[in-house]
Amino acid sequence: MNKQWRNRELRVAAYAVCVRQEEMLLARWVGRDGVKKWTLPGGGMEHGEDPVDTVVREVEEETGYTAEMTALLGLDSVRRRYPRKLGAFADFQGLRIVYEGRVTGGELRHETNGSTDLAAWHPLAAVTGLERVELVDIGLELWRSRPAVGRIATNGR
């Protein structure tokens, strides 16, 4: 097997932009290094899982809410290179499917023993002041602009 192929990683994930009464639902992601940043509720697809089922499951796991997806907002693709064991590097690509979601039930709670530690509603006007991952801005732009091709122009990607 070609060594280059062994270092390629693809992750497909689905996320929800949930906005109600001028507030956005976010989950606080905890990185391996302990850094905490706000992100859209969502996460990686399991093999054989439908993307809508993925995002509904992830919203419930991370926030306690049941939700339905009301629209496909678009796709975002990110590619990064990062170190792996024994001096190797991974060529990582993430394909992120972004939906508009609506909370239909449940109660806000925080995830335990997961990749997030808090869930909260944030005023839309305050989101840009939060420590957040770039996906939050991408999701908001997709939600606001609803591009016909489901993709926004991003710097250098």
PyMOL commands that set and color helices and strands:
alter all, ss='L'
color gray80, all
select helices_A, chain A and resi 3-6+51-63+85-87+124-129+134-145
alter helices_A, ss='H'
color red, helices_A
select strands_A, chain A and resi 8-20+23-30+36-39+42-44+65-83+89-106+116-123
alter strands_A, ss='S'
color yellow, strands_A
deselect
rebuild
show_as cartoon
